[in-house]
Amino acid sequence: MLIAPKNNSSHHMVNRHARPASSQPVIAVAIGAITLKLAKLVIVAQKIMEGVVAE
C-alpha cells in the first residue's frame, strides 16, 4: 500500500495515514531532497536562460 499512485495522492496519503510508519519519514526525506534538487536545477536553468537573453 505504500507504493500507491504518487502523482495525485501523495500528500493525501501522508495525511490519511497519520499513524507513525517506519518508512514514511524516509520517503518524506527523499521527496524533500529530490524537490530541493529540482528547485536548484530550475533556478540554475533560469539564470542560464537570463544570461543567454542578456547576451
Backbone atoms as SQL, in Angstrom:
CREATE TABLE atoms (id INTEGER PRIMARY KEY, chain TEXT, resi INTEGER, resn TEXT, atom TEXT, x REAL, y REAL, z REAL);
INSERT INTO atoms VALUES
  (1, 'A', 1, 'MET', 'N', 0.830, -1.202, 0.000),
  (2, 'A', 1, 'MET', 'CA', 0.000, 0.000, 0.000),
  (3, 'A', 1, 'MET', 'C', 0.869, 1.259, 0.000),
  (4, 'A', 2, 'LEU', 'N', 2.128, 1.134, 0.363),
  (5, 'A', 2, 'LEU', 'CA', 2.975, 2.311, 0.355),
  (6, 'A', 2, 'LEU', 'C', 3.312, 2.739, -1.072),
  (7, 'A', 3, 'ILE', 'N', 3.198, 1.803, -2.021),
  (8, 'A', 3, 'ILE', 'CA', 3.530, 2.130, -3.409),
  (9, 'A', 3, 'ILE', 'C', 2.250, 2.494, -4.150),
  (10, 'A', 4, 'ALA', 'N', 1.428, 3.337, -3.523),
  (11, 'A', 4, 'ALA', 'CA', 0.206, 3.807, -4.172),
  (12, 'A', 4, 'ALA', 'C', 0.577, 4.878, -5.195),
  (13, 'A', 5, 'PRO', 'N', -0.348, 5.265, -6.075),
  (14, 'A', 5, 'PRO', 'CA', -0.042, 6.291, -7.086),
  (15, 'A', 5, 'PRO', 'C', 0.562, 7.537, -6.453),
  (16, 'A', 6, 'LYS', 'N', 1.752, 7.922, -6.913),
  (17, 'A', 6, 'LYS', 'CA', 2.463, 9.022, -6.272),
  (18, 'A', 6, 'LYS', 'C', 2.005, 10.378, -6.804),
  (19, 'A', 7, 'ASN', 'N', 1.524, 10.412, -8.029),
  (20, 'A', 7, 'ASN', 'CA', 1.272, 11.698, -8.681),
  (21, 'A', 7, 'ASN', 'C', 0.256, 12.531, -7.899),
  (22, 'A', 8, 'ASN', 'N', -0.957, 11.981, -7.697),
  (23, 'A', 8, 'ASN', 'CA', -2.039, 12.832, -7.223),
  (24, 'A', 8, 'ASN', 'C', -2.323, 12.662, -5.735),
  (25, 'A', 9, 'SER', 'N', -1.975, 11.519, -5.133),
  (26, 'A', 9, 'SER', 'CA', -2.443, 11.255, -3.773),
  (27, 'A', 9, 'SER', 'C', -1.303, 11.156, -2.766),
  (28, 'A', 10, 'SER', 'N', -0.126, 11.702, -3.088),
  (29, 'A', 10, 'SER', 'CA', 0.980, 11.547, -2.152),
  (30, 'A', 10, 'SER', 'C', 0.725, 12.341, -0.882),
  (31, 'A', 11, 'HIS', 'N', 0.276, 13.601, -1.012),
  (32, 'A', 11, 'HIS', 'CA', 0.041, 14.415, 0.179),
  (33, 'A', 11, 'HIS', 'C', -1.145, 13.861, 0.968),
  (34, 'A', 12, 'HIS', 'N', -2.191, 13.441, 0.267),
  (35, 'A', 12, 'HIS', 'CA', -3.363, 12.925, 0.957),
  (36, 'A', 12, 'HIS', 'C', -3.032, 11.635, 1.697),
  (37, 'A', 13, 'MET', 'N', -2.185, 10.797, 1.089),
  (38, 'A', 13, 'MET', 'CA', -1.805, 9.557, 1.758),
  (39, 'A', 13, 'MET', 'C', -1.120, 9.857, 3.086),
  (40, 'A', 14, 'VAL', 'N', -0.201, 10.822, 3.086),
  (41, 'A', 14, 'VAL', 'CA', 0.516, 11.145, 4.319),
  (42, 'A', 14, 'VAL', 'C', -0.474, 11.631, 5.369),
  (43, 'A', 15, 'ASN', 'N', -1.455, 12.444, 4.945),
  (44, 'A', 15, 'ASN', 'CA', -2.420, 12.960, 5.912),
  (45, 'A', 15, 'ASN', 'C', -3.329, 11.847, 6.428),
  (46, 'A', 16, 'ARG', 'N', -3.735, 10.938, 5.531),
  (47, 'A', 16, 'ARG', 'CA', -4.659, 9.887, 5.948),
  (48, 'A', 16, 'ARG', 'C', -3.978, 8.927, 6.917),
  (49, 'A', 17, 'HIS', 'N', -2.765, 8.497, 6.574),
  (50, 'A', 17, 'HIS', 'CA', -2.060, 7.551, 7.437),
  (51, 'A', 17, 'HIS', 'C', -1.274, 8.337, 8.476),
  (52, 'A', 18, 'ALA', 'N', -1.973, 8.871, 9.445),
  (53, 'A', 18, 'ALA', 'CA', -1.317, 9.715, 10.442),
  (54, 'A', 18, 'ALA', 'C', -0.490, 8.878, 11.411),
  (55, 'A', 19, 'ARG', 'N', -0.785, 7.582, 11.489),
  (56, 'A', 19, 'ARG', 'CA', -0.038, 6.748, 12.435),
  (57, 'A', 19, 'ARG', 'C', 1.428, 6.656, 12.003),
  (58, 'A', 20, 'PRO', 'N', 2.369, 6.695, 12.928),
  (59, 'A', 20, 'PRO', 'CA', 3.789, 6.692, 12.561),
  (60, 'A', 20, 'PRO', 'C', 4.188, 5.376, 11.909),
  (61, 'A', 21, 'ALA', 'N', 4.636, 5.450, 10.671),
  (62, 'A', 21, 'ALA', 'CA', 5.162, 4.274, 9.977),
  (63, 'A', 21, 'ALA', 'C', 6.656, 4.438, 9.805),
  (64, 'A', 22, 'SER', 'N', 7.392, 3.351, 9.855),
  (65, 'A', 22, 'SER', 'CA', 8.852, 3.436, 9.856),
  (66, 'A', 22, 'SER', 'C', 9.377, 3.980, 8.534),
  (67, 'A', 23, 'SER', 'N', 8.670, 3.722, 7.434),
  (68, 'A', 23, 'SER', 'CA', 9.209, 4.090, 6.129),
  (69, 'A', 23, 'SER', 'C', 8.779, 5.481, 5.702),
  (70, 'A', 24, 'GLN', 'N', 7.733, 6.033, 6.318),
  (71, 'A', 24, 'GLN', 'CA', 7.243, 7.333, 5.851),
  (72, 'A', 24, 'GLN', 'C', 8.258, 8.451, 6.047),
  (73, 'A', 25, 'PRO', 'N', 8.942, 8.569, 7.193),
  (74, 'A', 25, 'PRO', 'CA', 9.951, 9.634, 7.316),
  (75, 'A', 25, 'PRO', 'C', 11.025, 9.529, 6.243),
  (76, 'A', 26, 'VAL', 'N', 11.421, 8.297, 5.905),
  (77, 'A', 26, 'VAL', 'CA', 12.432, 8.118, 4.863),
  (78, 'A', 26, 'VAL', 'C', 11.893, 8.628, 3.537),
  (79, 'A', 27, 'ILE', 'N', 10.649, 8.289, 3.239),
  (80, 'A', 27, 'ILE', 'CA', 10.040, 8.745, 1.986),
  (81, 'A', 27, 'ILE', 'C', 9.946, 10.268, 1.982),
  (82, 'A', 28, 'ALA', 'N', 9.560, 10.849, 3.110),
  (83, 'A', 28, 'ALA', 'CA', 9.429, 12.304, 3.187),
  (84, 'A', 28, 'ALA', 'C', 10.778, 12.972, 2.954),
  (85, 'A', 29, 'VAL', 'N', 11.823, 12.425, 3.574),
  (86, 'A', 29, 'VAL', 'CA', 13.164, 12.998, 3.386),
  (87, 'A', 29, 'VAL', 'C', 13.593, 12.870, 1.931),
  (88, 'A', 30, 'ALA', 'N', 13.321, 11.716, 1.333),
  (89, 'A', 30, 'ALA', 'CA', 13.709, 11.527, -0.065),
  (90, 'A', 30, 'ALA', 'C', 12.969, 12.503, -0.967),
  (91, 'A', 31, 'ILE', 'N', 11.662, 12.663, -0.726),
  (92, 'A', 31, 'ILE', 'CA', 10.883, 13.605, -1.539),
  (93, 'A', 31, 'ILE', 'C', 11.419, 15.016, -1.346),
  (94, 'A', 32, 'GLY', 'N', 11.750, 15.369, -0.105),
  (95, 'A', 32, 'GLY', 'CA', 12.281, 16.708, 0.154),
  (96, 'A', 32, 'GLY', 'C', 13.596, 16.930, -0.563),
  (97, 'A', 33, 'ALA', 'N', 14.475, 15.933, -0.522),
  (98, 'A', 33, 'ALA', 'CA', 15.779, 16.087, -1.177),
  (99, 'A', 33, 'ALA', 'C', 15.607, 16.215, -2.680),
  (100, 'A', 34, 'ILE', 'N', 14.734, 15.392, -3.253),
  (101, 'A', 34, 'ILE', 'CA', 14.511, 15.467, -4.704),
  (102, 'A', 34, 'ILE', 'C', 13.920, 16.818, -5.065),
  (103, 'A', 35, 'THR', 'N', 12.978, 17.309, -4.232),
  (104, 'A', 35, 'THR', 'CA', 12.357, 18.601, -4.524),
  (105, 'A', 35, 'THR', 'C', 13.394, 19.715, -4.480),
  (106, 'A', 36, 'LEU', 'N', 14.291, 19.668, -3.480),
  (107, 'A', 36, 'LEU', 'CA', 15.332, 20.699, -3.394),
  (108, 'A', 36, 'LEU', 'C', 16.240, 20.649, -4.616),
  (109, 'A', 37, 'LYS', 'N', 16.619, 19.435, -5.038),
  (110, 'A', 37, 'LYS', 'CA', 17.497, 19.319, -6.204),
  (111, 'A', 37, 'LYS', 'C', 16.802, 19.864, -7.443),
  (112, 'A', 38, 'LEU', 'N', 15.518, 19.530, -7.614),
  (113, 'A', 38, 'LEU', 'CA', 14.787, 20.033, -8.777),
  (114, 'A', 38, 'LEU', 'C', 14.687, 21.548, -8.713),
  (115, 'A', 39, 'ALA', 'N', 14.429, 22.098, -7.533),
  (116, 'A', 39, 'ALA', 'CA', 14.323, 23.554, -7.397),
  (117, 'A', 39, 'ALA', 'C', 15.647, 24.212, -7.764),
  (118, 'A', 40, 'LYS', 'N', 16.763, 23.634, -7.293),
  (119, 'A', 40, 'LYS', 'CA', 18.077, 24.204, -7.623),
  (120, 'A', 40, 'LYS', 'C', 18.326, 24.124, -9.124),
  (121, 'A', 41, 'LEU', 'N', 17.951, 23.003, -9.741),
  (122, 'A', 41, 'LEU', 'CA', 18.145, 22.880, -11.188),
  (123, 'A', 41, 'LEU', 'C', 17.321, 23.928, -11.925),
  (124, 'A', 42, 'VAL', 'N', 16.098, 24.159, -11.466),
  (125, 'A', 42, 'VAL', 'CA', 15.239, 25.158, -12.123),
  (126, 'A', 42, 'VAL', 'C', 15.862, 26.539, -11.984),
  (127, 'A', 43, 'ILE', 'N', 16.372, 26.853, -10.789),
  (128, 'A', 43, 'ILE', 'CA', 16.984, 28.173, -10.571),
  (129, 'A', 43, 'ILE', 'C', 18.202, 28.329, -11.472),
  (130, 'A', 44, 'VAL', 'N', 19.043, 27.287, -11.540),
  (131, 'A', 44, 'VAL', 'CA', 20.224, 27.359, -12.402),
  (132, 'A', 44, 'VAL', 'C', 19.807, 27.537, -13.856),
  (133, 'A', 45, 'ALA', 'N', 18.791, 26.808, -14.277),
  (134, 'A', 45, 'ALA', 'CA', 18.328, 26.915, -15.660),
  (135, 'A', 45, 'ALA', 'C', 17.815, 28.327, -15.945),
  (136, 'A', 46, 'GLN', 'N', 17.081, 28.897, -14.999),
  (137, 'A', 46, 'GLN', 'CA', 16.573, 30.257, -15.194),
  (138, 'A', 46, 'GLN', 'C', 17.727, 31.241, -15.308),
  (139, 'A', 47, 'LYS', 'N', 18.756, 31.087, -14.463),
  (140, 'A', 47, 'LYS', 'CA', 19.904, 32.001, -14.524),
  (141, 'A', 47, 'LYS', 'C', 20.621, 31.859, -15.859),
  (142, 'A', 48, 'ILE', 'N', 20.765, 30.607, -16.337),
  (143, 'A', 48, 'ILE', 'CA', 21.425, 30.389, -17.628),
  (144, 'A', 48, 'ILE', 'C', 20.609, 31.054, -18.732),
  (145, 'A', 49, 'MET', 'N', 19.290, 30.874, -18.706),
  (146, 'A', 49, 'MET', 'CA', 18.439, 31.476, -19.736),
  (147, 'A', 49, 'MET', 'C', 18.539, 32.997, -19.681),
  (148, 'A', 50, 'GLU', 'N', 18.538, 33.569, -18.478),
  (149, 'A', 50, 'GLU', 'CA', 18.658, 35.025, -18.361),
  (150, 'A', 50, 'GLU', 'C', 19.998, 35.481, -18.914),
  (151, 'A', 51, 'GLY', 'N', 21.072, 34.711, -18.631),
  (152, 'A', 51, 'GLY', 'CA', 22.383, 35.072, -19.162),
  (153, 'A', 51, 'GLY', 'C', 22.392, 35.018, -20.678),
  (154, 'A', 52, 'VAL', 'N', 21.747, 33.997, -21.254),
  (155, 'A', 52, 'VAL', 'CA', 21.701, 33.878, -22.709),
  (156, 'A', 52, 'VAL', 'C', 20.922, 35.047, -23.294),
  (157, 'A', 53, 'VAL', 'N', 19.811, 35.394, -22.655),
  (158, 'A', 53, 'VAL', 'CA', 18.992, 36.500, -23.163),
  (159, 'A', 53, 'VAL', 'C', 19.760, 37.811, -23.036),
  (160, 'A', 54, 'ALA', 'N', 20.481, 37.982, -21.918),
  (161, 'A', 54, 'ALA', 'CA', 21.233, 39.228, -21.714),
  (162, 'A', 54, 'ALA', 'C', 22.305, 39.388, -22.780),
  (163, 'A', 55, 'GLU', 'N', 22.945, 38.274, -23.165),
  (164, 'A', 55, 'GLU', 'CA', 23.985, 38.359, -24.191),
  (165, 'A', 55, 'GLU', 'C', 23.340, 38.611, -25.549);
